[in-house]
Amino acid sequence: MNDNSSTQHRIGSGFGARSTADDVLEGVDLTGRLALVTGGYSGLGLETTRALVKAGARVVVPARRPGSAREALDGLEHVEVSELDLGDLESVRLFADRFLASGRTLDIVIGSAGIMACPETRVGPGWEAQFATNHLGHFALVNRLWPAVEPGGARVVSVSSRGHHASGIRWDDVHWERGYDKWEAYGQAKTANVLFAVHLDRLARDRGVRAFSLHPGGILTPLQRHLPRQEMVDRGWIDEQGNPLNPEGFKTPQQGAATQVWAATSARLDGMGGLYLEDCDVAEPASDDDGRTGVKDWAVDPEQAARLWELSARLTGVNAFA
């Protein structure tokens, strides 16, 4: 049973699917705030970084490819890049140690980096790469950075996806050792992103830190880099020349970044947390006959969230709340 069931409903934010990150930050002054955005140099993450900087924030962008990140962010002031590979727990530790040594505090943490539907790949001690990178890497990062997360107002935003509809957590085989399905593995990782926010919010709310997860919308970005063109053609996303078949069905990157920026900054979410958002509003529970919107019960179940937290802490060896 989801203890957010009474609040997992739209609140009438005034924004929607076509709102941009700049729209939701209009009139919001983030001067003096420090944000960390994983994946903040590509796709939705890049637009998120741009919007936060425009509103006055300083932004730290961890990057597996620091050179590429600096090139993509060239010309943006108040942005710093530091090396981080979410698929490598030692890299996560080194990044967190460097940041903590700076003595700074974080007001916003947005986990926007991720991989989608990649061929079967193993990282670390043989972990399935989507679960390891999209979830375990972010889990370890937030827990290691926890001493720097500002009490009394900080927000942690976990970028999930409608893809979580494809699979709950496969408790008997989370690393897909008995046969691999790239889309179901992506779904499990995205469910994990939601459950992470549910339990983090429960653990952190007494400190005044709240957590949210979200579906940014359908956007054609480098996230699709592992998909063969023919697969995207077969799915009806693009034509044979690579052009979107239904441009109105996709958001722009600026629109795709809006919900995570709204989650990180909106005063309308004060006093709330542990919720899954979409289209710059709180999402409704998913209905059985609609596979396109809302949040599945398995992704916001507090018992599964607690179980995943325990599993993740055991796998990564990190738990700021132990």
Steps between C-alpha positions, in 0.01 A plus 500: 500500500633842403500748787509779239168388354313801637747744343595323174254713303525807281512831683431734210847650472415738218761334278470210261659277240610789279644716778876553480762510771519878456122524538496327838794709623356834394521730802699244702830631637755226569787735581719345767367148438727215399364217286652173386368353175625161384491480123488878503685538171278303261134484405259589779783542748660771288173691475457461876846644562433793266169583666639482854795723411268749330300519826816578696616164630849358492511148360741211546492256208655158566609345170637168381654694210616830655645629173172450315314657790715812501453534125122466527486750787739749343373855549286421803616684810483362854536138386776262603574154368647213703570143395249233602405161356176383660576144395819498712450523878862603554448791263186594696700493824780714360257757362310522829823532699614786279171679537478452877855632534383827344282563804203608292136401545250391236150646467396292199607155382358379168580149382447550126769272356402161371524234232209337319446163335869426454629160392569273796791661682664416830673751728671479838462153652283382211202728555253563217598841365161674494418413861857577606534833319149640519431392858793366701741772387255774595419323827868491596554858385217650705592299808867601477407865445244498781714702747493783244125494427358815655245428776181702511425541134716291267334280240619180336346424161520155344431498126302187423284432195170362381724204424447390861166356379698221330623332818502509874806387694595141413590406855616150406724621216569874512813463285336299223721196535229269363439664165507868405226723359630851438161674531392315813843566650451870424155481661643346817767772521239774457278339767805505726536875440146554628538271801826675590320835527216346701730363769749786500213738564385289792850498650580867434176691552563560872816680394300717262635330188242373250533264204301460180512284188357573159434412138643777281295406194588349166799682350744403228842552663835316517327263746395304190862444395484124566194448281542392138330740261278219370368435850400865535337481155312186604382674815360784293734761646686599184490442125771329297687832473502549877231771513240488781180347364283674755675819612197599707536176695848590619611779727792725423799465735399834657152361571646170616717677758206691645366236739834435670562874539147542637559211742821661623367852553122537509348650814183308413678185617596641840399256772467216249737222400545142391277569200529412132446791264428546130422798276595745778241367741450212741405190301192292554520129588521299177178335395496140384383594150746784434864418451600853414448715809517489876705299746476126559421377850821296510709815460355688798452212743679600823578140595670436166677835532642401839600158366678655202682744729630212710607305191671806351684576823621142515617499137674838512622487860365853556212615721498852643207412726635184662 
